[in-house]
């Protein structure tokens, strides 16, 4: 998997990597329905990866056919997992227009009551952070255990983060039959970076920052809320989420926006870690509006953007 480079490896090269592992080749079709949505995996021909779109899914044990005979008992019998826990590693390579756009590698330690998992996603999608580490517990609807404590690392290959190699430094000793592994035992260096590393969850790209800085400095006080939104950029002012899926990441202050005065829009140029709490390292520009929705003040923690008045 280390030989696959997001953004440069071709679909044909990815096929050669996946070939020894009997990879499944498919596309994910997302369909909107009146009652929600539906995702379907549709098998496609390997030739579709060469110049089109496909996903290659495979695991390291695909060539060990004897494992298929014991997989079902381990998956369904918790008593068996109690005495003989088992783990597996697998990967997905997503190809778009003949070029690898995303790489996923995950190692799961299947235990009696839980499935401990560490996942790494390397993606070229611009709407995602350059470097992010998250810990969460997923709830299972089937299979072993009811919960899956997960360590997720997501990053863009253009990220300046110095520890990118740690994201694929999986502890392969966890694959030994009978070995229990927590997510941090699977990817120990990522947990270390999560706790002690120096990194921003979001940094506005230089070209976007230049335009943002120029636009803010030219906004006159007294401008309407609509004018600020049209000039600076915002799509939907009702979100209370910490981040949305647009560039740049930005959100209204949770306690002040929409239901009290003054109204504030907060734009992040840099966000330290993915946390709801403010951090002194954050760099923000805050627009404060009066009761008539007119721009009354701009408070800046960003170089090149002045605080007014």
N, C-alpha and C positions, 0 to 999 in steps of 0.2 A: 504493500500500500504506500510505502514511502517513495516508490518510484513514480507514483501518479501525481502530477502537478496540476492543480486547479488553474484553469485559464490558459494552459499551454499544451497539455497532453491531448492528443487526438482520440476520437472514438475508436479508431482502428488500433491504436496503441493500447487503449484500455481493454479492448477485447482480448489482446494477447496476454495481458496481465491476468484477466479473469478466467481464461481458458482452462488452466490446470485445475480449477476449483469447481468446474461444472456449474457455472453461473446461470441463474435465471435472468432472462432478458425481457423487460416489460416497460410499459409507460404507466404513469398514474393519471387517470382521468378524473377530474373533479367536476361534478355535476350539481348545479343548484336545483333544489326541489322546493315546492311550496311548503313542505314540512321541515326543511333544513337543507342538507346537502348529502351527497353520496360520493365516496371515493372508490374507484375500481382499479384493480391491477389488470391490465390487458397485455397479454403476451405479444411480443413483436419479434421480427427476425433480427438476428445479429447485424445484418446489413444496414438496418435502420440507424445503427450507432455511427456509421462511417460519416454520413453527412447530415443526419437528422437528429432525432431525440430518442433517448432510451435510458433505462436504469439497469445497471448490472448488480445483481445481489448474490453474494456468495459467502461461505464461511470456511474456516481453515480445515474443518473436518469433512468437507464434502466428499473427498476421495477415500475416506475411511468408511466403507459401506457397512461394516459390521456394527457401527454405532447406531444405525437406524433400528436395529433389533432391540436395543435396550433403551432407546430414547423415550418411548411412550411410558414405560413403568416409572422412570425417573420424573417425568413430567406430571404424572397423575397420582403417584403414591407419596404422600408427605412423610410416612414412616421410613421409606427407603431413602428419601432425601436427608432425613435426620442423621442417618448413619453414614451415608455416602453422598455428600454434596457433590455437584458436578458443575462445571463452567464451560462456556463456549465463547468464541470470538467470531465476529462476522463483519462484513463491510458492504457498503453500497457506493457505487460510482454513478453519478448522474451526468449524462452527456446531453448538451443542447447545441444544435446546429453543428454537430461533429466535433465539439470541443468539450472537455470535462469542465463542468460548472460547479460541481459539488462532490465532496468526498465525505463519507461517514464511516467511522470505525467504532465498534462497541464491543465491550467484553462484559458478559453477565455471569454472575456467580449465583447459581440456583440453590437456595437453601431451603430448610424445612418450611419456614413461614414467610420468607421474603425472597425477592430476587434483587441482589445488589448489582448495580450497573454503573459503568462509566462510559460516556459517549463523547466522541470528538467529531465535530462537524467543521470542515474547511469549505468555505463557500465564497463565490465571487459576487453574490447578490449585494448590490450597493445599499439596500435598505437595512442591512444587519450591521451590528457593531464590528469594529475592527478586531476587538479582542474582548471576550466575555467568558466569565466562569460563573456557573449557577449551581446551586444545590437545591434539590426539591425531592419530594416523595410522591411518586405516581401511584394511583389506585388501579389495581388490576380487576378486570371483569371475568377473567378466565385464566386457566393455567395455574402454576404453583404459587402459593402465597397470595396475600391480599394487597400488599404494598411493594413498591419498588423504589428504595432509596437510590437516587441518581445524582451523579456528578456530570454536568454537561459543560463542555468547552466548545465555544464557537468563535471562529476567527476568519478574517480575510487574509489571503496569502500576501497582500500588500501591507499588512500590519507591521509596524516597526517594532513590535514586541520582541524582545530578545530571546524569550523562552519557548518559541514555537515548537521546537523539537520535543519538548516535554509533553506536548499534547498527543503525540503518538508513541510515547515511551511507556507502553503498557507492560505491567508486570506479568510476564508469561508464566511465572510460577503458579499463578492463580488458576491455570488450566489443568493442573494436576488433579486427578480424581481424589476426592476426599479433602480438598483444601477449601476452607471458608475464606472469603475475601470481602472486605468492605469496599465501597467506592474509592476511598482514599488509599487503600492497599492496592487497588488496581492501577490507579494513576497518582502515586504519592507526590510527584513533583508538581502536579497541578494543584493539589490541596495546599502544598507549601506556598505556591504562588498566590493562591486565593487568600491566604491568611496574611502573608507578609510581602507580597509583590508590590511593585510600584507601577501602576497602570491605570489608564482612564477607560471607562466603559465606552465613552463616546468622545470623539474629537472631530469637530467640523473640518472637512477637507479644506485645503488652502484656497482653492478657487472659489468655493462656496463662501468661505470666511471673508474673502476680499469683497465679494458682492454684497454680503450681509453688512459688513462694516460701512461701506459706502452708502447703502440704502438707509441705514439707521441714522447716520450723521446728517443726511439730507432731509429727514422727516421734521417738519416744523411742529413745535408745541401747539396744541389746539386742534391738531388733526383728528378727524373722526376715527372711531374704532374700525369702521369699514375701510377707510383709507389705509390705516396701518396694516390691516390684514391683507389688503390687496397689494401693498408695496413689499411687505416683509415676507408674506407667505404663511398661510394657515388654511387647513382644510377641515372645517368642522370645529366649532368652538364649544362643544358640549362634552368632550372627552375628559374624564378624570383619571385616565391611565397615566402612569409615570412616563411611559414612552409610547409612541404610536409607530406605524410602519412606514413613515415618510422621512425624507431628508429635509432639513435637519430634524433631529429629535427635539421635541419641544412640548411643553404642557403648561396649563394654567395652574397656579398655586392652589392646592386642594381646598384650603379653608376659606379662601377669599374670592375665588372666581365664581361668577354667575349668580350668587345669592346674597352678596353684601357689597358695600362700598368701602374704599375705592376698588375698582376692578383691576386686575393685573394679568398681563401675559408675560410669561417667563420663557426666554429662549436660551437654550444651553449651547455654548460654544465648546465647553469641556465639561464632562460629567465624570466624577470620580466614583468608580464602581457602580453597580446597579443597586442602589439603595434609595429608599424613600426619604431618609434623613438628609438634610443639607450637609455639605462638607466644605470646609474652608478652601479646598483646592478646586471646587467648582468655579467655572467662569460663566456668568450669566448676564444677560441684558433684560431688564424688567421694564415693561411699559405700564404705567399707572394711569388710570382713566378716572375722570370725575363723574358726578352723577348724570351728566349729559353725554356720557361716553366720548368725551374729548380728552385727548392726550395731555395729561397734566405734568407728568414727570418721566424722565428716563434715567434709570439707575443702572450703571454699568460696572462690571468687574472685568472687562475685556480691554486689552490694549488696543488703542486706536479708536475706541468708541467712548465719547464723552458723556459724563453725567450732566443732565440738565433738569431743572434750572439749578 
